[in-house]
Amino acid sequence: MSESSSSEGTGQRDDEPLISHHAAVVFLLAAVVGLLAGGLARAAGQPWPTAVAAGLAAAGVAVPAGHRLIGS
C-alpha cells in the first residue's frame, strides 16, 4: 500500500500533527505537576497508593487550569 492510500482512509493529511502544540504543552504541564505532587506526597511519608492518587488528582486539576492559563 502506498503512503497516499493509507492516509485516505483516516481523513488526515500526513503533514498535520497528531495533537496541537497547545495541547502538548498543557499535557506536559499536567504531567510535571502530577509528578511533583506525587513525589512530594511520597516524600512526606504517604504510602505509594496515596501518593499516586495525589499525583493523578493534581494532574487532573492542572489540565483545565493550564488550558485557561496558557490560552489557545
PyMOL commands that set and color helices and strands:
alter all, ss='L'
color gray80, all
select helices_A, chain A and resi 3-8+21-43+48-70
alter helices_A, ss='H'
color red, helices_A
deselect
rebuild
show_as cartoon
